Amino acid sequence: MKKELIHTIVLSLFAFWLLWEWLAPLKTVSDTKNVDVFIGFVAFCLLLSFWRIPRWVTVSCKLLYIFYALNALFFHVPFLSFRWLSLLVQEVVAHITIIRHFRWPEMTNVFRSLLFFLLLWMMVYLVRDWLLLRKKIWLFYAITVLYITVL
């Protein structure tokens, strides 16, 4: 059992390193200024999956992290006042039309960040599934090497 735990820890650290390698160049390639928030989200997601907490708790914790980060980055209102929630809902509703009409340049940073958090959530799930459950590491390693080479 101890050997399996060490193996899981090493693979989780490798998964974090791969995802961190994908996020680190965003500061120079795009106008993303707060990459640390996204890297923290990846680490938080991997920690929650490592602890094997029930799914409803992990989903709640991840959503709480996303909402708190969006509030801290863009809305700047007290988190427990929940005024940020109405602002976020307004953003999402306004972007339904933008997405439906394919007007991508009109998307705001708030909505882009929300979509990026959801993408990272999905990527952490996929990387964890492929590395820890299926034990197929080379696909993500090859994609990472290709990505870094292109950049």
Stockholm file with secondary structure:
# STOCKHOLM 1.0

chainA/1-151         MKKELIHTIVLSLFAFWLLWEWLAPLKTVSDTKNVDVFIGFVAFCLLLSFWRIPRWVTVSCKLLYIFYALNALFFHVPFLSFRWLSLLVQEVVAHITIIRHFRWPEMTNVFRSLLFFLLLWMMVYLVRDWLLLRKKIWLFYAITVLYITVL
#=GR chainA/1-151 SS CHHHHHHHHHHHHHHHHHHHHHHTTHHHHSSCCCHHHHHHHHHHHHHHHHHTCCHHHHHHHHHHHHHHHHIIIIICSCGGGCHHHHHHHHHHHHHHHHHHTTCGGGCCHHHHHHHHHHHHHHHHHHHHIIIIISCCCHHHHHHHHHHHHHC
#=GC SS_cons         CHHHHHHHHHHHHHHHHHHHHHHTTHHHHSSCCCHHHHHHHHHHHHHHHHHTCCHHHHHHHHHHHHHHHHIIIIICSCGGGCHHHHHHHHHHHHHHHHHHTTCGGGCCHHHHHHHHHHHHHHHHHHHHIIIIISCCCHHHHHHHHHHHHHC
//
